Structure formats: structure tokens, C-alpha cells
């Protein structure tokens, strides 16, 4: 049982696996990696680990693979190594992607050798060569591949 205020909505609900890690980020494009053990709370009110500043929490995804892809409302995709994001217990995190007048839409971790996949209706699209979007954390990125959803989200894959 959890106690949520009416204005709050969960980003993710899952059974905790203490050794697994999560990537959490705010709509300002700042985030960090946290173990699921650090996220667990003993009270129904929960535990705040991300300090989103002026915005709100946007992303909470399992860490799987060696790279992370982030996309903002300005439709710019950036891919960078996962080891550029620090492990933290709580806080605001580091800048994942810079935005000019936009915010973070979505983030996804993946294995670069396998390529990046995303949901397109009932189909799954796979982009194997991510070289054009590779960069360093806090970059701006480039327009996503042709066929990437206009909603700027990777969807469930």
C-alpha cells in the first residue's frame, strides 16, 4: 500500500530487486543511477530520491546495457556511454542532455552492439548503427532516425 497525493502519479511500479539499478531523471534533463535497494522505503509515503528542482520527475527505467539514449521535446536524440552517469543515493544528478527551451521526453538504456529499439504501434523498430547520435553526456544531440515516433518516447520494448 502506498500513499499518493492526488496530484502525484507513479513513473514506475515494480517488485524491487536490490542488486539491480535504475536510471532516474527530471524533465530538466538531469539524472543519475541508483540501486533499487536505495529506493525501497519502509513507510507508505515512500522516499524521495530525485530532487527535480523546478520541474518534475520524468524517467525511471531499469539499467540494462552499456549506453543510454535520451530525447527531448525539441526532438534531439543523444546516445552516450552509461559510465558517464554517476551512481548516487539521492539528489539532482548531472545533466544528461542540454535543451534550448525544451525538456526531457524519455530515456532508455541499451547495449550499443545490439542497437536501439523502440515501439511503433504494434511493431518494434531497430536502429543498429547509432554512430550519428553518439556523443558525450550533456550534449544536444541530433534529429532522431526516420520513423522515430513524433511523441518522442521509446515506448515499451
N, C-alpha and C positions, 0 to 999 in steps of 0.2 A: 504494500500500500504506500502510495506517495501523496504528498500534499502539494498541489499546484495552485497558484493563484489563477484567476480566470484569464488574465492577460497572457499567461505563460503557456508555451506549447513545447513538448519534448522534441529534441532533434533526433534522438535515437533511443530505443529501448531494447535491451538485450540482456541475456544472462552473463554476468561478469566472469571473465577468465583472467585471474590475477596476473598471469605472466604475459598476457597479450598487451598490445599498445594501441592507443587511439591518437589520431590527429584531430586537434580541436582548433577552430579558428573563428574569428569575428568577421562581421561584414566589412570592417576596415581593412581586412586582408592581413591581420596579424594572428599568429598562431604558434602552437608548439605541440610536442609529442608528450603524452602522459600514459603511465601504465594504468590498466583497468583497476589495479589494486588501490591506486591513489584516488580513484573516482568513487569508490564504494563509500557509502555513508551509513551510519547507524541510526539516523533519525529519518522520519518520513518527510521532513523538509528538504532533505538532500544536502548537497555540499557544492558550493560554487568553486570551480577550479579556474574558469576563464573569466578574466576581468575585461569585458568587451569595450570599456571606455564609453564613448558617446553612442555607439551603435548597439547591436545585439549579437548574440552568438549565431553563427550561420552554419558551421560544419562540424560534424563529429563522425569520423569514419575510421574503420579499422586500418591499422598499418599493415600492409601486405606488399612485399616487393622492395625495390631499391630506388624508385623515383616517385615524384609527386607531380601531378598536373593540376594547375589552378586556372580558373577562368573567371573573369569579372563581367559586370553588366555592360562594360564597354566592348565586349566581345573580343578580348585578347586572351590567348592561351599561352601559358608558360609552363615548361617542364624543366625540373631541376632535380639533382640528387637528394634523396631523403636525408642523407647525413648532414645537409646544410641546415636542418631544423633541429634545435636543441630539445633535449628531454628536460621537462620542468615538472614541478609538482603543482604549481598554480601561478597565475599572473596574466600578463597581457600577451606575452610571446614576442616573436620577431616578425618583421614584415615579410610576408610570403610573396606579395606582388604589389607593385605601385599602381595607383589608379588616378586618372585625371577626371575628377567629377563622378566617378563610379564607385562601385562596391564589389566585394567578392560574391560571386554567384555559387560556385561549387569547387570542390577539391576532391581528388581521387589519388590513391596510391596504387602503383602497379610495377611490374617488372619490365624494364626497358626492352629487354631481348624479346619479350612476348608481344610488345606493342600495347597501345592504349585502346580500350574498347568502351563503347557507350551504347545505350539503348536508343533505338529509333523506332518508335511504335512497338510492333511485335518482333522486330528484327534487332540483331546486335551487329553494330558496325565495328570493324577493327582497322586501326591505322598502325601498321607495323613500323614504318620509318618515321620516327619522331624527331629526326635531326633538325628540321627547320624551326622547331619550337623549343629546342634545348637552350638553356641559359643558366644563369645563376639566380639564386633566391633574391627577391626584391627588384627583379627586372619588370619590364612592362609586358613583354610577350608580343605575339603576332596573331593575326586573324586565324581562327581555327580551320581545320581541313574542310573542304567542300563536303556538305552533307551533315555537318555538326548541327545539332538542334538549336533553333533560334531561342529557346528557353535558357540557353547557356548552362544546362545541367547535364551531368553524365548519366543520370538515371540509375536504375538497379540493374547490375550485370552480374 
